[in-house]
Structures are given as C-alpha cells and as structure tokens.
Amino acid sequence: MRFSEEARHRILNPEPGSALARARDYGIDLSLLLENLERTPQQRLEQTVKMQRFLRVVDDVRRRAERR
C-alpha cells in the first residue's frame, strides 16, 4: 500500500499527544514503521526471513568468538 504525501506527512509529523507522537517519543522510528506498512505481506515475510538468517550468522560468529 502506498500512502499519499499528506498521509506520509501526518504519520512522520504526528499531532502532539496522539498515539503516533507518543510512539515516536518512546523511541519508535516512524519512518521504519511507514516503510514496513508500505510493503506487501509477502515483502514483509521475505524481510523477516532475511533478518532471521542475518541473526543466525551473528549468533554463530558470537559463539565462535566466545570459544576462543
């Protein structure tokens, strides 16, 4: 789903006190949230699989380093 420029602006610059503003103030990166919402479910799944593979590699490297 592609958001209009107005919707993108409203998401990235939320009204003070809104749920999005609270999320941003809590530390949520709204630009990443918007990017993910613009992906199809298939694209989100593929991204999740890639990230899981990456985390497995990082975990493997960490375990090997701890053995040394």
N, C-alpha and C positions, 0 to 999 in steps of 0.2 A: 504494500500500500504506500503510495506516495502522498505526502501531506502538502497542502498548499503553502505558499510562502507565509501567509498570515498565520496558519496553524503552527508552522515551524517556529515563527517568531514568538507566538504565545507560549509554546512549550519551552523554548530556550530562555524566555524572559517572562517567567510567571508572575502573576499578580501577587503582591505581598500578602502573606497569610494563607495563601492557597496550599493545597496538598503538594503541588509541584514545587512551590517555593520552600516548603518545609523539607521536602526530599532533597532539594539542592543544598539547603543549609545543613542538612545532616551529612552531606558528602556524596550524594548520588550525582554522577555525571550525566546530566540531562541530554547532552549530545550523543552519548553512547546509547542511552535509552531510546532516543529518537532513531538512531541508526538501526537498532535492533527491530524496532517496530516497523520500519520500512522494508525489512526483509520478509520474504515469503516464509511460511513454516518450513519448507524444505531447506531454504538457505540457512535458517536458524539451526536446524538439525545438523547440517553439514558443518557449520561453525562450531557447534558443540562437540562434534566428533573430532575436529581438528584440535580443539583446545584440550580434550581428554588425551589425545595422542601426545601433545606437547607436554602436558603434566606428567605423563608416564616417563617420558625422556628425562625431564627434570628430576623426578624422583629416582630414576636409575642412576643418574650422574651423582646425585647427593649420596645415595647408598654406597657407590663405588668410592667416593671421596672419604666417607666415614671409615671404610675398611682400611684405608692407607694410613 
